[in-house]
Amino acid sequence: MRKISQKGFLFQETFFIFRRKSRTFNRKLELKMNNYQRILLKLSGESLMGDQKSGIDPVKLNDYAEEISAVSRMGVSVGIVIGGGNIFRGLGGVSKGVDRVTGDQMGMLATVINSLALQSALTGAGTKATVFTSIRMEPVGEYYSKQKALKAISDGNVAIIAGGTGNPFFTTDSASALRGIELEADVLLKGTRVDGVFSADPEKVPGATRYDTISFDEVYRLGLKVMDLTATVLCKENNLPLIVFNMDVKGNLLRLVNGEKVGTLVYV
C-alpha cells in the first residue's frame, strides 16, 4: 500500500477543508441571492381539483410538487398549509344540517388527506417532506409543534402542516398566517387561481382592477376578499407580508422566490 507523506497528508486535508468551505460559501451565496430564505406557502384545496369538480387531480398535484421541489432544492425553507375545500368545507356542511363544530372538524380531516397526497407527490419528486397535524393523529402525521417543524425544515424537509389551527371557526387562511408567524417565515405566499389581488372577483367581473401592491389597511377599508379578517390582522400585527399569486402558472413560485415581481404584494 502506498504511503502518504506528512506533507501530502496535510495538503489533502487542507484541500478537503477548502472544498467544504467552498460548498458552504456557495450555498450561503445562493440563499443570499434569493429574495426569500423561508416561506410559508398557502394552497387552497380547490386548486388541487384541476378541471375536476372535486377530489384531487394527480396531474395538478404533481405539477405543484415539481414547483415546490425546485424551490426546496435551491435551499429555501418551505412550510405549507393546504385547505380542504376540494373534499369537504365546514360551512358547506352547515347548510346541509351538519353542526358547525363537527363540520369544521370534518374540514380539518380533509386538509390531512390533501397534505398526505402532497407529501407523497413531493417524495416522488425526490423531495423530503413531513406531515404535521394540529390534532393528534399518529402515525398519520407528527403532532405539530413549532420546534419540530423548525427542525424539519432546517434538515431540508418540506413541512406540511395539516388540520388548520386545530380549532373550529378558524379558516386555513388563519392557520397559514399563524404558522407563518410561528415558523418566522419571510413571507406568506398565497397560491390561487388568479394573478393577485383585484378590486372584484376577476372570474366574475372581467374588468376588475388588479393591484401590484396594496396595504393590509387598504384591503380592510375596501373590503377586498384576500383572506379572512383574522388572518389579515395576524399578518399586519406581526409584520408578515403577503403575496397573492397564480400558482397554476408554471414557474411562478420559483420566479417569486428569486425576487421577480409576481402577483400582488400586500404590505404592512
C-alpha positions in Angstrom: 0.0 0.0 0.0 1.4 3.4 -1.0 2.3 5.6 2.0 1.3 9.2 2.0 4.0 11.7 3.3 3.1 14.1 6.1 3.2 17.0 3.7 1.0 15.1 1.3 -1.4 14.3 4.1 -1.5 18.0 5.2 -2.1 19.0 1.6 -5.0 16.6 1.2 -6.6 17.6 4.5 -6.3 21.3 3.5 -7.8 20.6 0.1 -10.9 18.9 1.6 -11.4 21.6 4.2 -11.2 24.2 1.4 -13.7 22.3 -0.6 -16.2 22.0 2.3 -15.9 25.7 3.0 -16.3 26.5 -0.7 -19.5 24.5 -0.8 -20.8 26.2 2.3 -20.0 29.6 0.9 -21.7 28.8 -2.4 -24.8 27.6 -0.6 -24.9 30.8 1.5 -24.3 32.9 -1.6 -27.2 31.1 -3.4 -29.5 31.8 -0.4 -28.4 35.4 -0.3 -29.3 35.8 -4.0 -32.8 34.5 -3.3 -35.3 37.1 -2.2 -36.7 34.8 0.5 -35.0 32.2 2.5 -38.0 30.8 4.4 -41.6 30.8 3.0 -45.0 29.7 4.2 -47.0 28.6 1.1 -50.8 28.5 1.4 -52.6 26.3 -1.1 -56.3 26.1 -1.5 -57.9 22.7 -1.6 -59.9 23.8 -4.7 -56.7 24.3 -6.6 -55.9 20.6 -6.3 -59.1 19.8 -8.2 -57.7 20.9 -11.5 -60.5 20.6 -14.1 -62.4 18.1 -11.9 -65.5 19.0 -9.8 -64.0 17.6 -6.6 -61.2 15.5 -5.3 -57.5 15.6 -6.3 -56.3 15.9 -9.9 -53.0 13.8 -10.0 -51.6 16.0 -12.8 -52.2 19.2 -10.9 -50.8 17.6 -7.7 -47.6 16.5 -9.4 -47.2 20.0 -11.1 -47.3 21.6 -7.6 -44.9 19.1 -6.2 -42.4 19.8 -9.0 -42.7 23.6 -8.4 -42.2 23.2 -4.7 -39.3 20.8 -5.1 -37.5 23.2 -7.4 -37.7 25.9 -4.7 -36.6 23.5 -1.9 -33.6 22.4 -4.0 -32.4 26.0 -4.0 -32.0 25.8 -0.2 -35.2 27.8 0.6 -37.0 26.5 3.7 -40.6 25.7 2.9 -43.7 25.3 5.1 -47.1 24.6 3.6 -50.7 24.8 4.7 -53.4 23.3 2.5 -57.1 23.9 2.6 -59.7 21.1 2.2 -62.4 22.6 0.1 -61.9 20.1 -2.7 -63.1 17.3 -0.3 -65.3 19.0 2.4 -65.8 22.6 3.5 -67.1 23.1 7.1 -69.5 26.0 6.2 -70.9 23.9 3.3 -71.8 21.2 5.8 -73.7 23.6 8.0 -76.0 24.4 5.1 -76.8 20.7 4.9 -77.6 20.4 8.6 -74.2 19.5 10.0 -73.2 21.1 13.3 -70.7 23.9 12.7 -68.1 22.4 15.1 -68.5 18.9 13.5 -68.3 20.4 10.0 -65.1 22.2 10.8 -63.6 19.1 12.2 -64.5 17.2 9.0 -62.8 20.0 7.1 -59.7 19.5 9.2 -59.6 15.9 8.2 -59.9 16.9 4.5 -56.8 19.0 4.9 -55.0 16.0 6.2 -55.9 14.0 3.2 -54.6 16.7 0.9 -51.4 17.0 2.9 -50.7 13.3 2.7 -51.3 13.4 -1.1 -48.8 16.3 -1.4 -46.3 14.6 0.8 -46.5 11.5 -1.5 -46.1 13.6 -4.6 -43.1 15.5 -3.2 -41.4 12.2 -2.2 -42.0 11.0 -5.8 -40.3 14.2 -7.0 -37.2 13.5 -4.8 -38.0 16.0 -2.0 -38.2 15.0 1.6 -41.5 16.1 3.3 -43.0 15.7 6.7 -46.7 16.0 7.6 -47.6 17.6 10.9 -51.1 17.6 12.2 -52.6 20.2 14.6 -54.6 17.5 16.2 -53.1 14.2 17.4 -53.2 11.6 14.6 -50.1 9.5 14.9 -49.0 7.6 12.9 -50.7 9.5 10.1 -48.6 12.6 10.9 -46.5 14.0 13.6 -48.2 16.2 16.2 -47.3 19.8 15.4 -45.1 21.9 17.4 -43.0 24.9 16.3 -39.8 23.2 17.4 -40.5 20.0 15.5 -41.4 21.9 12.3 -38.4 24.2 12.5 -36.1 21.2 13.0 -37.7 19.5 9.9 -37.2 22.5 7.6 -33.7 23.1 8.9 -32.9 19.5 7.9 -34.1 20.2 4.4 -37.6 18.8 4.7 -40.7 20.5 3.4 -43.0 20.9 6.5 -46.7 20.3 5.6 -48.9 21.4 8.4 -52.4 19.9 8.3 -55.6 20.3 10.3 -55.9 24.0 10.2 -55.4 25.6 13.7 -56.9 22.5 15.3 -59.9 24.6 16.4 -63.3 25.2 14.8 -64.4 28.6 13.5 -60.9 29.3 12.1 -60.1 29.1 8.4 -57.0 27.6 6.8 -56.1 31.2 5.9 -55.8 32.0 9.6 -53.9 28.8 10.0 -51.4 29.8 7.3 -50.9 33.2 8.9 -50.4 31.6 12.3 -47.9 29.0 11.1 -46.0 31.6 9.0 -45.6 33.7 12.2 -44.6 30.7 14.3 -42.0 29.5 11.7 -40.6 33.0 11.3 -41.2 33.0 7.6 -40.0 35.9 5.5 -43.3 36.0 3.6 -46.7 34.3 3.3 -47.3 33.2 -0.2 -51.0 32.5 -1.1 -51.2 30.4 -4.3 -54.5 30.9 -6.0 -56.1 30.6 -9.5 -55.9 34.3 -10.2 -52.8 36.6 -10.6 -53.0 38.7 -7.5 -55.5 40.9 -5.7 -58.3 42.5 -7.7 -61.0 45.1 -6.9 -63.5 42.4 -7.6 -63.5 38.7 -8.5 -61.8 38.6 -11.9 -63.5 35.3 -12.7 -66.9 37.1 -12.4 -66.0 40.7 -13.2 -63.7 40.8 -16.4 -62.9 44.5 -15.9 -61.7 44.2 -12.3 -58.6 46.3 -11.5 -55.5 44.4 -10.4 -53.2 45.8 -7.7 -49.5 45.5 -7.9 -49.1 46.4 -4.2 -51.7 47.2 -1.5 -51.6 47.6 2.2 -53.4 45.5 4.7 -55.3 48.6 5.8 -56.5 49.3 2.3 -57.6 45.6 1.9 -59.7 46.1 5.0 -61.1 49.5 4.1 -62.0 48.4 0.6 -63.5 45.1 1.8 -61.4 43.0 -0.6 -61.7 39.2 -0.3 -58.0 38.4 0.1 -58.1 36.5 3.4 -60.5 36.4 6.3 -60.2 39.2 8.8 -58.4 37.1 11.5 -55.6 36.2 9.0 -55.3 39.8 7.8 -54.9 41.1 11.4 -52.4 38.4 12.3 -50.2 39.3 9.3 -50.5 43.0 9.9 -49.8 42.9 13.6 -46.8 40.6 13.2 -45.3 42.3 10.2 -45.7 39.3 7.9 -46.0 40.4 4.3 -48.4 38.5 2.0 -48.1 37.8 -1.8 -51.1 36.6 -3.7 -50.2 34.9 -7.0 -51.3 32.4 -9.6 -49.9 29.0 -8.6 -51.3 27.5 -11.8 -48.8 29.3 -13.9 -45.7 27.0 -14.1 -42.6 28.7 -12.8 -44.4 31.4 -10.9 -43.3 30.2 -7.5 -39.7 29.9 -8.5 -39.7 33.4 -10.1 -41.3 34.8 -7.0 -38.8 33.3 -4.6 -36.0 34.7 -6.9 -37.3 38.2 -6.4 -39.3 38.7 -9.6 -42.5 40.7 -9.4 -45.3 38.1 -9.5 -48.8 38.6 -8.2 -49.7 41.3 -5.6 -47.7 42.3 -2.6 -49.8 43.1 0.5 -47.7 45.1 2.9 -47.9 46.3 6.5 
